[in-house]
């Protein structure tokens, strides 16, 4: 069973340093656009997964399309194989989360991929 949690930016900032592997689907409506990303953390590395359809599936309020961590990990692996990702720095992640703390209506779902 895939463990999911809805978190605030503050909670993500506390959780992420202790996490070895996990995925965060983040969405926030801004004045001129909607900010939405999929952040994947593996050990000390951070990646933006560039697959727009995946964020909609991950943020659905209904039962998630992915029932197990293996299913979600397969989707992440496909993103890597198809070069639909971008490595990012820990500092960039912290900057974004600290900015999102200041905004309302931030939607973050965390998917625990640790064994």
Backbone as ProteinMPNN parsed JSONL, in Angstrom:
{"seq_chain_A": "XXXXXXXXXXXXXXXXXXXXXXXXXXXXXXXXXXXXXXXXXXXXXXXXXXXXXXXXXXXXXXXXXXXXXXXXXXXXXXXXXXXXXXXXXXXXXXXXXXXXXXXXXXXXXXXXXXX", "coords_chain_A": {"N_chain_A": [[0.843, -1.183, 0.0], [0.539, 2.187, -0.815], [1.812, 4.849, 0.967], [0.399, 7.94, 1.687], [0.364, 11.468, 2.311], [-1.053, 14.608, 3.184], [0.558, 17.624, 3.245], [1.864, 20.675, 4.705], [3.873, 23.458, 3.477], [5.706, 24.053, 5.551], [5.782, 21.662, 6.997], [6.89, 19.975, 5.079], [9.439, 21.1, 4.826], [10.49, 20.339, 7.295], [10.38, 17.548, 7.13], [11.846, 16.725, 4.857], [14.765, 16.754, 5.17], [15.229, 14.436, 6.662], [14.4, 12.4, 5.117], [14.883, 9.641, 2.956], [13.905, 8.696, 0.518], [11.334, 9.899, -1.5], [8.318, 11.373, -2.876], [6.906, 14.427, -3.904], [4.007, 16.08, -4.752], [3.17, 19.175, -5.842], [1.101, 22.022, -5.827], [-0.036, 25.302, -6.516], [-2.146, 28.019, -6.847], [-1.36, 30.939, -8.48], [-1.32, 34.517, -9.122], [-1.107, 34.936, -11.954], [-0.692, 32.441, -13.052], [-0.635, 28.855, -12.602], [1.341, 27.312, -10.276], [2.976, 24.35, -10.427], [4.551, 21.375, -9.544], [6.43, 18.299, -9.607], [8.294, 16.884, -7.249], [10.987, 14.849, -6.694], [12.792, 13.06, -4.349], [15.789, 11.428, -3.828], [17.88, 9.953, -1.705], [20.523, 12.111, -1.361], [19.879, 13.595, -3.533], [17.872, 15.683, -5.66], [15.088, 15.979, -7.841], [13.197, 17.406, -10.477], [10.343, 16.177, -11.842], [9.288, 15.98, -15.083], [6.492, 15.711, -16.211], [3.562, 16.563, -17.073], [0.931, 15.385, -17.018], [1.098, 13.593, -14.954], [1.072, 15.051, -12.563], [-1.583, 15.848, -12.257], [-2.849, 13.38, -11.858], [-1.616, 12.584, -9.464], [-2.473, 14.545, -7.652], [-5.196, 14.241, -7.457], [-8.264, 14.066, -5.673], [-9.641, 11.774, -5.298], [-9.34, 8.178, -4.831], [-6.044, 7.277, -5.323], [-4.442, 6.722, -8.482], [-2.204, 5.207, -8.354], [-1.636, 2.422, -6.546], [0.359, 1.127, -5.183], [3.742, 1.519, -3.973], [5.547, 0.502, -5.789], [4.272, 0.767, -8.279], [4.236, 3.551, -8.566], [6.983, 4.067, -8.458], [7.757, 2.792, -10.829], [6.657, 4.551, -12.703], [8.186, 6.832, -12.168], [10.695, 5.851, -12.872], [10.283, 5.547, -15.622], [10.112, 8.238, -16.353], [12.765, 9.025, -15.926], [14.065, 7.359, -17.804], [13.019, 8.393, -20.182], [14.076, 10.901, -20.189], [12.619, 12.916, -18.854], [13.046, 14.74, -16.714], [14.676, 16.917, -14.355], [17.611, 17.689, -12.709], [17.883, 19.294, -9.534], [18.945, 21.723, -7.087], [19.386, 21.387, -3.514], [19.202, 23.797, -2.208], [17.574, 25.309, -3.91], [15.17, 23.949, -3.616], [14.628, 24.457, -0.893], [14.358, 27.261, -1.011], [12.068, 27.562, -2.657], [10.121, 26.226, -1.056], [10.178, 27.822, 1.244], [9.197, 30.165, 0.152], [6.644, 29.325, -0.651], [5.514, 28.939, 1.85], [4.568, 31.405, 2.526], [2.273, 31.791, 1.123], [-1.245, 31.283, 0.426], [-3.525, 28.563, -0.098], [-1.84, 26.377, -0.902], [-1.154, 23.265, -2.156], [-0.011, 20.204, -1.224], [0.981, 16.956, -1.722], [2.425, 14.178, -0.276], [4.28, 11.307, -1.046], [5.345, 8.44, 0.283], [8.198, 6.642, -0.336], [10.027, 5.063, 0.858], [11.422, 2.003, 1.958]], "CA_chain_A": [[0.0, 0.0, 0.0], [1.302, 3.424, -0.941], [1.511, 5.804, 2.037], [0.249, 9.317, 1.211], [0.029, 12.466, 3.332], [-1.178, 15.995, 2.76], [1.462, 18.386, 4.108], [2.077, 22.103, 4.46], [5.286, 23.714, 3.157], [6.496, 23.968, 6.777], [5.963, 20.243, 7.315], [7.822, 19.424, 4.09], [10.775, 21.575, 5.207], [10.951, 19.529, 8.428], [10.447, 16.136, 6.756], [12.738, 16.427, 3.734], [16.149, 16.4, 5.525], [15.284, 13.088, 7.253], [13.82, 11.478, 4.142], [15.833, 9.108, 1.973], [13.255, 8.627, -0.798], [9.927, 10.28, -1.487], [7.855, 12.204, -3.976], [5.987, 15.479, -3.496], [3.251, 16.749, -5.814], [2.92, 20.501, -5.271], [0.351, 22.922, -6.702], [-0.484, 26.535, -5.883], [-2.631, 29.003, -7.818], [-0.78, 32.274, -8.357], [-2.126, 35.521, -9.817], [-1.083, 34.807, -13.412], [-0.526, 31.057, -13.497], [-0.636, 27.839, -11.549], [2.646, 26.712, -10.012], [2.824, 22.934, -10.095], [5.761, 20.582, -9.775], [6.605, 17.004, -8.96], [9.638, 16.846, -6.692], [11.4, 13.504, -6.275], [14.048, 13.055, -3.601], [16.434, 10.13, -3.635], [19.052, 10.182, -0.864], [20.874, 13.535, -1.3], [19.583, 14.197, -4.834], [16.522, 16.188, -5.9], [14.762, 16.033, -9.262], [11.872, 17.801, -10.933], [9.85, 15.245, -12.843], [8.618, 16.809, -16.086], [5.407, 14.954, -16.838], [2.382, 17.3, -16.604], [-0.239, 14.543, -16.732], [1.321, 12.896, -13.69], [0.697, 15.885, -11.414], [-3.04, 15.774, -12.104], [-3.163, 12.072, -11.274], [-1.137, 12.538, -8.078], [-3.198, 15.477, -6.794], [-6.626, 13.927, -7.432], [-8.795, 13.81, -4.331], [-10.151, 10.402, -5.285], [-8.313, 7.156, -4.594], [-4.96, 7.486, -6.276], [-4.209, 5.777, -9.573], [-1.1, 4.353, -7.922], [-1.986, 1.741, -5.309], [1.56, 0.664, -4.487], [4.947, 2.31, -4.245], [6.183, -0.049, -6.992], [3.637, 1.379, -9.446], [4.715, 4.926, -8.666], [8.411, 3.998, -8.801], [7.838, 2.476, -12.261], [6.374, 5.794, -13.433], [9.372, 7.671, -11.984], [11.746, 5.254, -13.701], [9.992, 5.894, -17.02], [10.491, 9.649, -16.522], [14.224, 9.055, -16.072], [14.43, 6.737, -19.084], [12.605, 9.278, -21.276], [14.685, 12.212, -19.926], [11.598, 13.861, -18.415], [13.415, 15.157, -15.364], [15.72, 17.933, -14.272], [18.199, 17.739, -11.365], [17.838, 20.617, -8.91], [19.735, 21.788, -5.854], [18.689, 21.427, -2.23], [18.95, 25.208, -1.907], [16.417, 25.719, -4.704], [14.006, 23.336, -2.969], [14.369, 25.227, 0.329], [13.872, 28.585, -1.404], [10.68, 27.424, -3.101], [9.26, 25.888, 0.074], [10.077, 29.008, 2.101], [8.303, 31.097, -0.544], [5.29, 28.767, -0.586], [5.015, 29.129, 3.221], [3.953, 32.726, 2.618], [1.083, 31.82, 0.276], [-2.401, 30.459, 0.781], [-3.976, 27.531, -1.046], [-0.766, 25.502, -1.386], [-1.579, 21.866, -2.082], [1.156, 19.317, -1.298], [0.793, 15.555, -1.35], [3.679, 13.45, -0.109], [4.191, 9.868, -1.283], [6.502, 7.827, 0.936], [8.738, 5.559, -1.151], [11.036, 4.34, 1.634], [11.052, 0.605, 2.257]], "C_chain_A": [[0.883, 1.24, 0.0], [0.863, 4.401, 0.145], [1.511, 7.214, 1.461], [-0.088, 10.218, 2.392], [-0.159, 13.802, 2.649], [-0.37, 16.813, 3.76], [1.438, 19.866, 3.755], [3.54, 22.302, 4.054], [6.194, 23.612, 4.389], [6.791, 22.514, 7.14], [6.936, 19.576, 6.346], [9.247, 19.841, 4.439], [11.347, 20.769, 6.372], [11.208, 18.08, 8.022], [11.588, 15.839, 5.791], [14.184, 16.117, 4.144], [16.293, 14.968, 6.062], [14.847, 12.002, 6.274], [14.886, 10.952, 3.194], [15.205, 9.002, 0.586], [11.777, 8.964, -0.666], [9.604, 11.196, -2.647], [6.826, 13.192, -3.438], [5.324, 16.052, -4.742], [2.773, 18.065, -5.221], [2.184, 21.355, -6.297], [-0.108, 24.127, -5.893], [-0.936, 27.496, -6.977], [-2.018, 30.355, -7.485], [-1.636, 33.244, -9.17], [-2.213, 35.261, -11.322], [-0.939, 33.386, -13.926], [-0.648, 30.114, -12.31], [0.759, 27.238, -11.467], [2.383, 25.258, -9.672], [4.076, 22.173, -10.491], [5.615, 19.211, -9.125], [8.066, 16.951, -8.54], [9.921, 15.436, -6.191], [12.73, 13.627, -5.56], [14.535, 11.619, -3.476], [17.774, 10.379, -2.962], [19.376, 11.673, -0.837], [20.504, 14.281, -2.58], [18.111, 14.575, -4.951], [16.306, 16.316, -7.403], [13.356, 16.589, -9.45], [11.47, 16.819, -12.02], [8.976, 16.042, -13.806], [7.593, 15.99, -16.867], [4.092, 15.559, -16.35], [1.168, 16.433, -16.261], [-0.114, 13.855, -15.378], [0.883, 13.74, -12.499], [-0.805, 15.856, -11.183], [-3.454, 14.471, -11.437], [-2.777, 12.048, -9.796], [-1.956, 13.424, -7.145], [-4.706, 15.242, -6.765], [-7.058, 13.642, -6.004], [-9.355, 12.403, -4.191], [-9.014, 9.45, -4.922], [-7.268, 7.269, -5.698], [-4.878, 6.362, -7.301], [-3.137, 4.769, -9.179], [-1.438, 3.739, -6.573], [-0.786, 1.294, -4.504], [2.735, 1.565, -4.833], [5.65, 1.801, -5.498], [5.596, 0.567, -8.257], [4.139, 2.804, -9.65], [6.197, 4.961, -9.03], [8.615, 3.638, -10.273], [7.599, 3.719, -13.11], [7.566, 6.751, -13.337], [10.514, 7.157, -12.854], [11.534, 5.578, -15.184], [10.342, 7.35, -17.309], [12.0, 9.774, -16.711], [14.655, 8.479, -17.414], [14.121, 7.641, -20.273], [13.184, 10.689, -21.15], [13.647, 13.288, -19.602], [11.854, 14.253, -16.963], [14.505, 16.219, -15.461], [16.293, 17.89, -12.857], [18.128, 19.171, -10.825], [18.603, 20.566, -7.59], [18.832, 21.823, -4.621], [18.323, 22.868, -1.877], [17.725, 25.728, -2.666], [15.137, 25.191, -4.066], [13.635, 24.131, -1.719], [13.807, 26.609, 0.008], [12.406, 28.516, -1.82], [9.741, 27.14, -1.932], [9.105, 27.066, 1.031], [9.199, 30.078, 1.468], [6.859, 30.61, -0.448], [4.679, 28.896, 0.807], [4.228, 30.422, 3.345], [2.63, 32.82, 1.865], [-0.032, 30.958, 0.85], [-2.616, 29.422, -0.313], [-2.852, 26.715, -1.676], [-1.204, 24.059, -1.117], [-0.338, 20.99, -2.25], [0.746, 17.923, -0.853], [2.155, 14.886, -1.351], [3.406, 11.966, -0.291], [5.477, 9.243, -0.758], [6.955, 6.616, 0.131], [9.834, 4.783, -0.431], [10.515, 2.947, 1.95], [10.825, 0.423, 3.733]], "O_chain_A": [[1.863, 1.315, 0.742], [-0.316, 4.743, 0.236], [2.479, 7.641, 0.832], [-0.738, 9.794, 3.348], [0.499, 14.096, 1.651], [-0.58, 16.714, 4.969], [1.045, 20.255, 2.655], [4.363, 21.41, 4.264], [7.326, 23.138, 4.284], [7.905, 22.177, 7.54], [7.717, 18.711, 6.743], [10.167, 19.027, 4.357], [12.555, 20.541, 6.432], [12.148, 17.455, 8.514], [12.232, 14.796, 5.904], [14.799, 15.265, 3.503], [17.355, 14.36, 5.931], [14.923, 10.814, 6.586], [15.702, 11.72, 2.685], [15.891, 9.197, -0.417], [11.064, 8.397, 0.161], [10.495, 11.725, -3.312], [5.979, 12.836, -2.617], [6.008, 16.462, -5.68], [2.057, 18.078, -4.22], [2.567, 21.418, -7.465], [-0.515, 23.997, -4.739], [-0.194, 27.756, -7.925], [-2.136, 30.852, -6.365], [-2.58, 32.823, -9.838], [-3.295, 35.36, -11.899], [-1.055, 33.154, -15.129], [-0.749, 30.545, -11.161], [1.291, 26.725, -12.452], [1.647, 24.962, -8.731], [4.588, 22.303, -11.603], [4.798, 19.001, -8.229], [8.965, 16.971, -9.381], [9.182, 14.899, -5.365], [13.678, 14.216, -6.08], [13.794, 10.722, -3.075], [18.689, 10.942, -3.564], [18.567, 12.448, -0.327], [20.786, 15.474, -2.702], [17.229, 13.896, -4.425], [17.208, 16.706, -8.144], [12.444, 16.282, -8.682], [12.185, 16.654, -13.009], [8.028, 16.705, -13.384], [7.808, 15.63, -18.024], [3.556, 15.126, -15.33], [0.454, 16.728, -15.303], [-1.121, 13.568, -14.731], [0.371, 13.197, -11.519], [-1.256, 15.842, -10.038], [-4.311, 14.463, -10.554], [-3.534, 11.543, -8.967], [-2.119, 13.095, -5.97], [-5.424, 15.989, -6.101], [-6.312, 13.05, -5.223], [-9.522, 11.905, -3.078], [-7.873, 9.871, -4.731], [-7.607, 7.347, -6.879], [-5.203, 5.21, -7.016], [-3.162, 3.619, -9.617], [-1.519, 4.446, -5.569], [-0.88, 1.101, -3.292], [2.728, 2.272, -5.84], [6.286, 2.584, -6.204], [6.327, 0.86, -9.203], [4.432, 3.212, -10.774], [6.619, 5.799, -9.828], [9.552, 4.131, -10.901], [8.267, 3.917, -14.125], [7.915, 7.406, -14.319], [11.214, 7.94, -13.496], [12.491, 5.849, -15.91], [10.821, 7.664, -18.399], [12.462, 10.54, -17.557], [15.514, 9.048, -18.088], [14.864, 7.659, -21.254], [12.821, 11.576, -21.923], [13.782, 14.435, -20.027], [10.985, 14.112, -16.103], [15.155, 16.391, -16.492], [15.542, 18.037, -11.892], [18.293, 20.135, -11.572], [18.87, 19.49, -7.054], [17.674, 22.234, -4.687], [17.259, 23.124, -1.312], [16.934, 26.499, -2.122], [14.137, 25.904, -3.987], [12.464, 24.444, -1.507], [12.886, 27.077, 0.678], [11.594, 29.329, -1.376], [8.678, 27.753, -1.831], [8.022, 27.286, 1.571], [8.525, 30.823, 2.18], [5.953, 31.402, -0.19], [3.456, 28.958, 0.938], [3.324, 30.526, 4.175], [1.937, 33.833, 1.963], [0.199, 30.042, 1.639], [-1.935, 29.438, -1.338], [-2.911, 26.397, -2.864], [-1.572, 23.699, 0.0], [0.313, 21.027, -3.294], [0.23, 17.734, 0.249], [2.93, 15.011, -2.298], [2.432, 11.432, 0.238], [6.561, 9.487, -1.288], [6.188, 5.672, -0.064], [10.497, 3.94, -1.035], [9.322, 2.746, 2.179], [10.507, -0.68, 4.177]]}, "name": "protein", "num_of_chains": 1, "seq": "XXXXXXXXXXXXXXXXXXXXXXXXXXXXXXXXXXXXXXXXXXXXXXXXXXXXXXXXXXXXXXXXXXXXXXXXXXXXXXXXXXXXXXXXXXXXXXXXXXXXXXXXXXXXXXXXXXX"}
